[in-house]
């Protein structure tokens, strides 16, 4: 394939991943604000999209980690980058359809690592960087978030114990909006840069920039825009799981969760850790249930989410390796075209599946139904193909009045 044409395809695919990252991770920032009705759903995603774009311009530390800290850039080709991106996009779309808040960050890392392993073997992976910058933070971040949020929730609940729920909502509404906004800003400083790092890898592989080059300005602008657009579309399926499926939230819990998440994410961005905002946000929401006496935490839902997290990197790596295998077997110009066509086909399939059981801004805040847990059970039983037939509709007559 003509090198400039392949480079364009890789950049477009990276921006597509950024778009899926945006709508997949919107719930990390805004699920609690939507669930507690601090913000209307459309207001929430617009605010989040704007701040995601701003955050993308504030730091490039994570971009450097992705581009140079996980795989050997000398072993990277455009075909490897394309296959790795395809692995990340497919896993993002699959978990989005299922309403599972899994990590876009780890899907991307897994896809790239799998493609590198298929291309050059274990020597192409910087294992120390993968472990220290990705896997260890993945284990530590949710635990830290649970602890911080549980302590914060316990303190806030104790201080405001005599305040009525209505007064609590008024007191904490603006605090919750402010802390959720901080998460969106932090998400931009962390997640938007992952696609920047991948595009930088592609530019290095194509010889368009030197290996010591930093991220070009046009890449920063393009990635920030793609993520903001994705965020604005609203990942309603994942927002629903985070906002309604784990804990029934009050405004004070929502503010405690959002503040905890923002603090952990911003700290990780400062040190260049490729942290999953999904893991942090989920840990913080669970922490609010732990910290509030009498709160109901759906640990079965959380447990299935944790199981999905464990397989994210190897699953995305497998998909990335398979895509590279297809490229290699077809060979030449046709190989990368086939990979890109397969990716478009997968995207269409997942979109079609999502339309059979739609979740949108009108029903995202409906009461959580126990029957919705069959989504997670379908994953465990490997019955993804039967998902559309096994998940019942959310009864409209049981919906709460939308704020």
FIFI-489895 format. One record per residue (C-alpha): x negated, y negated, z; residue in three letters; residue number from 1. Coordinates in pm, whole numbers, plus 32768, in hexadecimal, padded with zeros to 4 digits. Layout:
+------+------+------+-----+-----+
:   px :   py :   pz : res :   n :
+------+------+------+-----+-----+
:    X :    Y :    Z : ala : NUM :
...
+------+------+------+-----+-----+
***
This chain:
+------+------+------+-----+-----+
:   px :   py :   pz : res :   n :
+------+------+------+-----+-----+
: 8000 : 8000 : 8000 : unk :   1 :
: 7F8E : 7EA3 : 7FB9 : unk :   2 :
: 7EF3 : 7E2D : 8102 : unk :   3 :
: 7FA5 : 7CDA : 8115 : unk :   4 :
: 80F6 : 7D82 : 80D7 : unk :   5 :
: 80BA : 7E82 : 81EA : unk :   6 :
: 804A : 7D6E : 82D6 : unk :   7 :
: 8191 : 7CB4 : 8295 : unk :   8 :
: 8259 : 7DF3 : 82DC : unk :   9 :
: 819C : 7E27 : 8422 : unk :  10 :
: 81D7 : 7CBF : 848F : unk :  11 :
: 834B : 7CD9 : 843C : unk :  12 :
: 8362 : 7E1E : 8500 : unk :  13 :
: 82B1 : 7D7F : 862A : unk :  14 :
: 83A9 : 7C60 : 8626 : unk :  15 :
: 84C4 : 7D5E : 8610 : unk :  16 :
: 8439 : 7E03 : 8747 : unk :  17 :
: 8430 : 7CAE : 87F0 : unk :  18 :
: 859E : 7C80 : 8792 : unk :  19 :
: 85FD : 7DD0 : 882B : unk :  20 :
: 852B : 7D7B : 895D : unk :  21 :
: 85F4 : 7C3C : 8984 : unk :  22 :
: 874E : 7CD9 : 8985 : unk :  23 :
: 86DA : 7E11 : 8A3D : unk :  24 :
: 864A : 7D46 : 8B5C : unk :  25 :
: 8747 : 7C2A : 8B79 : unk :  26 :
: 87E6 : 7CDF : 8C9D : unk :  27 :
: 86A4 : 7CCB : 8D64 : unk :  28 :
: 86DA : 7B57 : 8D8A : unk :  29 :
: 884F : 7B25 : 8D6F : unk :  30 :
: 8904 : 7C64 : 8DDC : unk :  31 :
: 8929 : 7BF0 : 8F44 : unk :  32 :
: 89A0 : 7A92 : 8EE3 : unk :  33 :
: 8AA4 : 7B29 : 8DFA : unk :  34 :
: 8B10 : 7C31 : 8EF7 : unk :  35 :
: 8B43 : 7B31 : 900D : unk :  36 :
: 8BE2 : 7A3B : 8F18 : unk :  37 :
: 8AE0 : 792F : 8F60 : unk :  38 :
: 8AD5 : 7903 : 8DE7 : unk :  39 :
: 8BBC : 7960 : 8CCB : unk :  40 :
: 8B26 : 7A70 : 8BEF : unk :  41 :
: 8AEA : 7991 : 8ABF : unk :  42 :
: 8A5C : 787A : 8B97 : unk :  43 :
: 896D : 7971 : 8C38 : unk :  44 :
: 88DA : 79FB : 8AF5 : unk :  45 :
: 88B1 : 789E : 8A5F : unk :  46 :
: 87F7 : 7824 : 8B93 : unk :  47 :
: 871F : 795D : 8B98 : unk :  48 :
: 86CB : 7941 : 8A24 : unk :  49 :
: 865D : 77D8 : 8A49 : unk :  50 :
: 857B : 781E : 8B71 : unk :  51 :
: 84ED : 7959 : 8AD1 : unk :  52 :
: 8477 : 7882 : 89B0 : unk :  53 :
: 83D9 : 7782 : 8A98 : unk :  54 :
: 832C : 788F : 8B65 : unk :  55 :
: 8289 : 7927 : 8A30 : unk :  56 :
: 81AF : 77F2 : 8A0C : unk :  57 :
: 812F : 77EA : 8B72 : unk :  58 :
: 8030 : 7907 : 8B7B : unk :  59 :
: 7F73 : 79F7 : 8A95 : unk :  60 :
: 7ED9 : 7ADE : 8B98 : unk :  61 :
: 7FC8 : 7BFE : 8B5C : unk :  62 :
: 7F9E : 7BE1 : 89E2 : unk :  63 :
: 7E2B : 7C18 : 8A11 : unk :  64 :
: 7E6F : 7D4C : 8AE8 : unk :  65 :
: 7F4C : 7DEA : 89DD : unk :  66 :
: 7E64 : 7D93 : 88BD : unk :  67 :
: 7D19 : 7DF6 : 8958 : unk :  68 :
: 7D4E : 7EAB : 8AA2 : unk :  69 :
: 7E0B : 7FEC : 8A4F : unk :  70 :
: 7D8F : 8074 : 8902 : unk :  71 :
: 7C46 : 8050 : 8848 : unk :  72 :
: 7C82 : 7F3B : 874B : unk :  73 :
: 7B70 : 7FD0 : 8671 : unk :  74 :
: 7C44 : 8108 : 863C : unk :  75 :
: 7D7E : 8046 : 85DE : unk :  76 :
: 7E07 : 8037 : 847E : unk :  77 :
: 7F43 : 7F90 : 8401 : unk :  78 :
: 7FE2 : 80E7 : 83D7 : unk :  79 :
: 7FA0 : 8135 : 8546 : unk :  80 :
: 8033 : 7FE9 : 85B6 : unk :  81 :
: 816A : 801D : 84E0 : unk :  82 :
: 81A3 : 817B : 856B : unk :  83 :
: 816F : 8103 : 86D1 : unk :  84 :
: 8267 : 7FE8 : 86A5 : unk :  85 :
: 8362 : 80D7 : 860E : unk :  86 :
: 8344 : 81B7 : 8740 : unk :  87 :
: 8388 : 8092 : 8827 : unk :  88 :
: 84B1 : 8012 : 875F : unk :  89 :
: 8557 : 8169 : 874A : unk :  90 :
: 8539 : 81A2 : 88C2 : unk :  91 :
: 85BF : 8044 : 8909 : unk :  92 :
: 86ED : 807D : 882C : unk :  93 :
: 8732 : 81D9 : 88B7 : unk :  94 :
: 8731 : 8166 : 8A21 : unk :  95 :
: 87FB : 802F : 89C9 : unk :  96 :
: 8910 : 8103 : 892F : unk :  97 :
: 8913 : 81D5 : 8A6B : unk :  98 :
: 8918 : 80A3 : 8B4D : unk :  99 :
: 87D6 : 810D : 8BF8 : unk : 100 :
: 86FA : 7FEC : 8C70 : unk : 101 :
: 85AF : 808B : 8C0F : unk : 102 :
: 846B : 7FD1 : 8BD1 : unk : 103 :
: 8434 : 7F2A : 8A80 : unk : 104 :
: 82CC : 7EF0 : 8AEB : unk : 105 :
: 8288 : 805F : 8B23 : unk : 106 :
: 8340 : 80BE : 89E4 : unk : 107 :
: 8252 : 7FE0 : 8921 : unk : 108 :
: 811D : 805E : 89D5 : unk : 109 :
: 818F : 81C6 : 89AE : unk : 110 :
: 81D4 : 819E : 883B : unk : 111 :
: 807E : 8107 : 87F7 : unk : 112 :
: 7FC6 : 8208 : 88CD : unk : 113 :
: 807C : 8326 : 881F : unk : 114 :
: 8026 : 82A0 : 86C7 : unk : 115 :
: 7EB9 : 8275 : 872B : unk : 116 :
: 7EA9 : 83D7 : 87B7 : unk : 117 :
: 7F39 : 8460 : 8673 : unk : 118 :
: 7E46 : 8394 : 85A3 : unk : 119 :
: 7CF7 : 83B5 : 8655 : unk : 120 :
: 7D2C : 8486 : 878D : unk : 121 :
: 7CEA : 8439 : 88F9 : unk : 122 :
: 7BB6 : 8367 : 88B1 : unk : 123 :
: 7C96 : 8250 : 882B : unk : 124 :
: 7D43 : 8216 : 8979 : unk : 125 :
: 7CA2 : 8144 : 8A8B : unk : 126 :
: 7D1C : 8222 : 8BA5 : unk : 127 :
: 7C9B : 8145 : 8CBF : unk : 128 :
: 7D5A : 801C : 8C32 : unk : 129 :
: 7E93 : 80EB : 8BF6 : unk : 130 :
: 7E93 : 816B : 8D5B : unk : 131 :
: 7E32 : 8029 : 8E0D : unk : 132 :
: 7EF6 : 7F31 : 8D38 : unk : 133 :
: 8030 : 7FFA : 8CE6 : unk : 134 :
: 806A : 813F : 8DA4 : unk : 135 :
: 8006 : 80D2 : 8F03 : unk : 136 :
: 80CD : 7F8B : 8EF0 : unk : 137 :
: 81F5 : 805A : 8E77 : unk : 138 :
: 81EA : 8125 : 8FB7 : unk : 139 :
: 819D : 8008 : 90A3 : unk : 140 :
: 827D : 7EF2 : 901B : unk : 141 :
: 83D4 : 7F8C : 906A : unk : 142 :
: 8364 : 7FE7 : 91CA : unk : 143 :
: 82E3 : 7E88 : 920B : unk : 144 :
: 8421 : 7DF2 : 917A : unk : 145 :
: 84FE : 7ED0 : 9254 : unk : 146 :
: 843E : 7E6E : 938D : unk : 147 :
: 843B : 7CF8 : 933F : unk : 148 :
: 85AB : 7CEF : 92DF : unk : 149 :
: 861C : 7DC1 : 9408 : unk : 150 :
: 8566 : 7CDE : 94FE : unk : 151 :
: 85EA : 7BA7 : 9451 : unk : 152 :
: 874D : 7C2B : 944B : unk : 153 :
: 873E : 7C93 : 95B9 : unk : 154 :
: 86C9 : 7B36 : 961E : unk : 155 :
: 87CA : 7A81 : 954A : unk : 156 :
: 88E2 : 7B65 : 95C1 : unk : 157 :
: 8881 : 7B31 : 972A : unk : 158 :
: 8870 : 79B7 : 9706 : unk : 159 :
: 89BD : 799E : 964F : unk : 160 :
: 8A71 : 7AB4 : 9708 : unk : 161 :
: 8B89 : 79D0 : 9781 : unk : 162 :
: 8BC4 : 792A : 9631 : unk : 163 :
: 8CF4 : 7997 : 9567 : unk : 164 :
: 8CC4 : 7A3D : 9411 : unk : 165 :
: 8D5A : 790C : 9364 : unk : 166 :
: 8C69 : 7820 : 9412 : unk : 167 :
: 8B4A : 790F : 93C7 : unk : 168 :
: 8B9B : 7900 : 9255 : unk : 169 :
: 8B99 : 7785 : 9259 : unk : 170 :
: 8A5C : 7774 : 932A : unk : 171 :
: 898E : 7865 : 925C : unk : 172 :
: 8A14 : 7829 : 90FE : unk : 173 :
: 8917 : 7720 : 909F : unk : 174 :
: 87FE : 77D4 : 9151 : unk : 175 :
: 8851 : 790C : 908E : unk : 176 :
: 8859 : 784F : 8F45 : unk : 177 :
: 8708 : 77B4 : 8F97 : unk : 178 :
: 8664 : 78FE : 8FF2 : unk : 179 :
: 86F9 : 79AE : 8EC1 : unk : 180 :
: 866F : 7895 : 8DEA : unk : 181 :
: 851A : 78D0 : 8E83 : unk : 182 :
: 852D : 7A40 : 8E1F : unk : 183 :
: 857E : 79DE : 8CB9 : unk : 184 :
: 8454 : 78F5 : 8CB7 : unk : 185 :
: 8379 : 7A07 : 8D4C : unk : 186 :
: 83FD : 7B03 : 8C4E : unk : 187 :
: 8389 : 7A1E : 8B39 : unk : 188 :
: 822E : 7A04 : 8BD1 : unk : 189 :
: 8215 : 7B7F : 8BE7 : unk : 190 :
: 82E3 : 7C35 : 8AE1 : unk : 191 :
: 82D8 : 7B4D : 89B3 : unk : 192 :
: 815F : 7B6C : 89B8 : unk : 193 :
: 8166 : 7CE3 : 8981 : unk : 194 :
: 81D0 : 7CB5 : 8819 : unk : 195 :
: 80D1 : 7B9E : 87FB : unk : 196 :
: 7FC7 : 7C97 : 8863 : unk : 197 :
: 8040 : 7D99 : 8766 : unk : 198 :
: 803F : 7C9B : 864B : unk : 199 :
: 7EE1 : 7C33 : 86B2 : unk : 200 :
: 7E7C : 7DA2 : 869C : unk : 201 :
: 7F0D : 7DB1 : 853D : unk : 202 :
: 7E5A : 7C74 : 84D2 : unk : 203 :
: 7D12 : 7CFF : 8556 : unk : 204 :
: 7D4D : 7E4C : 84A6 : unk : 205 :
: 7D94 : 7D99 : 835D : unk : 206 :
: 7C5C : 7CC4 : 8382 : unk : 207 :
: 7D2C : 7B87 : 8388 : unk : 208 :
: 7C8E : 7B15 : 84D1 : unk : 209 :
: 7B55 : 7B6D : 8593 : unk : 210 :
: 7B62 : 7C67 : 86B3 : unk : 211 :
: 7B15 : 7B4C : 87A6 : unk : 212 :
: 7C32 : 7A72 : 8726 : unk : 213 :
: 7D4C : 79F9 : 8803 : unk : 214 :
: 7EBC : 7A02 : 87A5 : unk : 215 :
: 7F08 : 790F : 8686 : unk : 216 :
: 8008 : 77FD : 86C6 : unk : 217 :
: 80F3 : 787B : 85B6 : unk : 218 :
: 80FF : 79D0 : 8661 : unk : 219 :
: 815D : 792F : 87AD : unk : 220 :
: 8276 : 7869 : 8709 : unk : 221 :
: 82FB : 7993 : 8645 : unk : 222 :
: 82FC : 7A7E : 8772 : unk : 223 :
: 839B : 797C : 8857 : unk : 224 :
: 84AF : 7940 : 8759 : unk : 225 :
: 84F2 : 7AB3 : 871B : unk : 226 :
: 850E : 7AFE : 888D : unk : 227 :
: 85F1 : 79D2 : 88CB : unk : 228 :
: 86DB : 7A3D : 87B1 : unk : 229 :
: 86E5 : 7B9F : 8837 : unk : 230 :
: 872E : 7B21 : 8995 : unk : 231 :
: 884E : 7A4C : 891A : unk : 232 :
: 88F9 : 7B77 : 8877 : unk : 233 :
: 8921 : 7C02 : 89D8 : unk : 234 :
: 88C5 : 7D67 : 8A2F : unk : 235 :
: 8A1C : 7D9B : 8AC4 : unk : 236 :
: 89FE : 7F13 : 8AF3 : unk : 237 :
: 88C6 : 7EF2 : 8BC9 : unk : 238 :
: 894C : 7DBC : 8C7A : unk : 239 :
: 8A7A : 7E87 : 8CE4 : unk : 240 :
: 89A9 : 7F9F : 8D79 : unk : 241 :
: 88CB : 7EB1 : 8E3C : unk : 242 :
: 89E0 : 7DC7 : 8EAE : unk : 243 :
: 8AF0 : 7EC1 : 8F02 : unk : 244 :
: 8A5B : 8020 : 8F08 : unk : 245 :
: 895E : 8010 : 9023 : unk : 246 :
: 89E6 : 7F2F : 9137 : unk : 247 :
: 8B1E : 7E5B : 9165 : unk : 248 :
: 8A7A : 7D07 : 9180 : unk : 249 :
: 8ACF : 7BCB : 9240 : unk : 250 :
: 8A39 : 7A7A : 91E4 : unk : 251 :
: 893D : 7A82 : 9302 : unk : 252 :
: 88C7 : 7BDB : 9293 : unk : 253 :
: 88AC : 7B61 : 912E : unk : 254 :
: 87D2 : 7A3E : 9194 : unk : 255 :
: 86F3 : 7B1D : 9269 : unk : 256 :
: 86C9 : 7C15 : 914A : unk : 257 :
: 867C : 7B0A : 9047 : unk : 258 :
: 8584 : 7A53 : 9125 : unk : 259 :
: 84CD : 7B96 : 9172 : unk : 260 :
: 84BE : 7BF8 : 9004 : unk : 261 :
: 8439 : 7AA7 : 8F94 : unk : 262 :
: 8327 : 7AA7 : 909B : unk : 263 :
: 82AA : 7C03 : 903F : unk : 264 :
: 82B9 : 7BC4 : 8EC5 : unk : 265 :
: 8205 : 7A76 : 8ED5 : unk : 266 :
: 80F6 : 7B0C : 8FB0 : unk : 267 :
: 80C1 : 7C29 : 8EB9 : unk : 268 :
: 80AB : 7B38 : 8D93 : unk : 269 :
: 7F9F : 7A73 : 8E4A : unk : 270 :
: 7EC5 : 7BA9 : 8E6A : unk : 271 :
: 7F11 : 7C29 : 8D09 : unk : 272 :
: 7FD1 : 7D61 : 8D6D : unk : 273 :
: 80B8 : 7DE6 : 8C5F : unk : 274 :
: 81D5 : 7E01 : 8D59 : unk : 275 :
: 8332 : 7E7B : 8D10 : unk : 276 :
: 842E : 7D71 : 8D6B : unk : 277 :
: 8533 : 7E85 : 8D63 : unk : 278 :
: 8487 : 7F44 : 8E7A : unk : 279 :
: 8465 : 7E09 : 8F4A : unk : 280 :
: 85CB : 7D92 : 8F17 : unk : 281 :
: 865A : 7EEA : 8F60 : unk : 282 :
: 8586 : 7F0C : 9099 : unk : 283 :
: 85F8 : 7DB7 : 9110 : unk : 284 :
: 8768 : 7E0A : 90DB : unk : 285 :
: 873F : 7F51 : 9197 : unk : 286 :
: 8689 : 7E92 : 92A8 : unk : 287 :
: 87B7 : 7DB3 : 92DE : unk : 288 :
: 8885 : 7EE9 : 9323 : unk : 289 :
: 8781 : 7F71 : 9413 : unk : 290 :
: 8764 : 7E24 : 94C8 : unk : 291 :
: 88DA : 7DE8 : 94F4 : unk : 292 :
: 8979 : 7EBA : 9602 : unk : 293 :
: 8AA4 : 7F79 : 9581 : unk : 294 :
: 8A56 : 7F3F : 9412 : unk : 295 :
: 8A9C : 8060 : 9327 : unk : 296 :
: 8973 : 80C4 : 9250 : unk : 297 :
: 89B7 : 81BA : 9137 : unk : 298 :
: 887A : 8284 : 9162 : unk : 299 :
: 88EA : 8386 : 9064 : unk : 300 :
: 88F0 : 8279 : 8F56 : unk : 301 :
: 87A0 : 81F6 : 8FCE : unk : 302 :
: 870B : 8352 : 8FD2 : unk : 303 :
: 8769 : 8392 : 8E69 : unk : 304 :
: 86D7 : 8242 : 8E09 : unk : 305 :
: 8591 : 829D : 8EB6 : unk : 306 :
: 858C : 83E3 : 8DF5 : unk : 307 :
: 85AF : 8321 : 8CAF : unk : 308 :
: 848E : 8242 : 8D19 : unk : 309 :
: 83AD : 8370 : 8D4B : unk : 310 :
: 83DC : 83E4 : 8BE6 : unk : 311 :
: 83CF : 828E : 8B3D : unk : 312 :
: 825A : 8289 : 8AF0 : unk : 313 :
: 823F : 83F6 : 8A7F : unk : 314 :
: 8387 : 83E4 : 89BC : unk : 315 :
: 8327 : 82A5 : 8905 : unk : 316 :
: 81CB : 8335 : 88CE : unk : 317 :
: 8265 : 846B : 882F : unk : 318 :
: 8339 : 8397 : 8745 : unk : 319 :
: 820F : 82BE : 86EB : unk : 320 :
: 813C : 83F3 : 86A2 : unk : 321 :
: 8251 : 8486 : 85CB : unk : 322 :
: 8270 : 8346 : 8501 : unk : 323 :
: 80F9 : 8344 : 84C8 : unk : 324 :
: 810A : 84B2 : 8462 : unk : 325 :
: 8213 : 845D : 835E : unk : 326 :
: 813B : 8342 : 82DA : unk : 327 :
: 800C : 8427 : 82C6 : unk : 328 :
: 80C4 : 8547 : 821F : unk : 329 :
: 816A : 846E : 8117 : unk : 330 :
: 8027 : 83B0 : 80E7 : unk : 331 :
: 7FC6 : 827D : 8027 : unk : 332 :
: 80B0 : 8160 : 7FDF : unk : 333 :
: 81E8 : 8233 : 800D : unk : 334 :
: 8196 : 829C : 8172 : unk : 335 :
: 81C5 : 814D : 8219 : unk : 336 :
: 82F8 : 8104 : 8145 : unk : 337 :
: 8393 : 8249 : 81BC : unk : 338 :
: 8345 : 81F5 : 8328 : unk : 339 :
: 83E7 : 809E : 8302 : unk : 340 :
: 8518 : 8137 : 8255 : unk : 341 :
: 853D : 823B : 8369 : unk : 342 :
: 852D : 8128 : 846D : unk : 343 :
: 8641 : 8066 : 83BD : unk : 344 :
: 8711 : 81A4 : 83AF : unk : 345 :
: 86E5 : 81E1 : 8524 : unk : 346 :
: 8749 : 807A : 856F : unk : 347 :
: 8886 : 809D : 84A1 : unk : 348 :
: 88DD : 81E7 : 854B : unk : 349 :
: 88B9 : 815B : 86AB : unk : 350 :
: 8981 : 8026 : 8651 : unk : 351 :
: 8A97 : 8100 : 85C4 : unk : 352 :
: 8A9C : 81CF : 8703 : unk : 353 :
: 8AB2 : 8094 : 87D8 : unk : 354 :
: 8BE6 : 8020 : 871D : unk : 355 :
: 8CA9 : 8158 : 877D : unk : 356 :
: 8CA3 : 80F5 : 88EB : unk : 357 :
: 8C62 : 7F7D : 88E2 : unk : 358 :
: 8BF8 : 7EB4 : 8A11 : unk : 359 :
: 8BFA : 7D3C : 89EB : unk : 360 :
: 8C26 : 7BF8 : 8AAB : unk : 361 :
: 8D99 : 7C3E : 8AD4 : unk : 362 :
: 8D7A : 7D8B : 8B8C : unk : 363 :
: 8C1A : 7D7E : 8C1E : unk : 364 :
: 8CA5 : 7D26 : 8D77 : unk : 365 :
: 8DB6 : 7E2D : 8D8A : unk : 366 :
: 8DAC : 7F06 : 8EBF : unk : 367 :
: 8CB0 : 8021 : 8EAE : unk : 368 :
: 8D57 : 816E : 8E66 : unk : 369 :
: 8CC4 : 82AF : 8EF9 : unk : 370 :
: 8D00 : 834E : 8DA7 : unk : 371 :
: 8C01 : 8263 : 8D0F : unk : 372 :
: 8AF3 : 8336 : 8DB1 : unk : 373 :
: 8B20 : 8436 : 8C9D : unk : 374 :
: 8A3B : 8356 : 8BD1 : unk : 375 :
: 8916 : 83AB : 8CB1 : unk : 376 :
: 8985 : 8513 : 8CCC : unk : 377 :
: 8986 : 8528 : 8B4F : unk : 378 :
: 8818 : 84C8 : 8B4C : unk : 379 :
: 87BD : 85D3 : 8C46 : unk : 380 :
: 887C : 86DB : 8B81 : unk : 381 :
: 87EA : 8667 : 8A32 : unk : 382 :
: 8945 : 8622 : 89AB : unk : 383 :
: 8901 : 84CA : 891A : unk : 384 :
: 89AA : 852A : 87D3 : unk : 385 :
: 8AEF : 8568 : 888D : unk : 386 :
: 8AE6 : 8425 : 8954 : unk : 387 :
: 8BF0 : 836E : 8891 : unk : 388 :
: 8CE9 : 8486 : 88CB : unk : 389 :
: 8CA0 : 84BF : 8A3C : unk : 390 :
: 8CA1 : 835B : 8AC6 : unk : 391 :
: 8DFF : 82D9 : 8B07 : unk : 392 :
: 8E6C : 8177 : 8AC6 : unk : 393 :
: 8E74 : 8085 : 8BEB : unk : 394 :
: 8FE7 : 8052 : 8C37 : unk : 395 :
: 9041 : 7EEC : 8BE7 : unk : 396 :
: 915B : 7EE3 : 8CE6 : unk : 397 :
: 9061 : 7F18 : 8E00 : unk : 398 :
: 8F85 : 7DF7 : 8D9A : unk : 399 :
: 8F47 : 7CDC : 8E89 : unk : 400 :
: 8F9C : 7B7F : 8E16 : unk : 401 :
: 8E68 : 7AF2 : 8D66 : unk : 402 :
: 8DE2 : 79B1 : 8DF9 : unk : 403 :
+------+------+------+-----+-----+
***
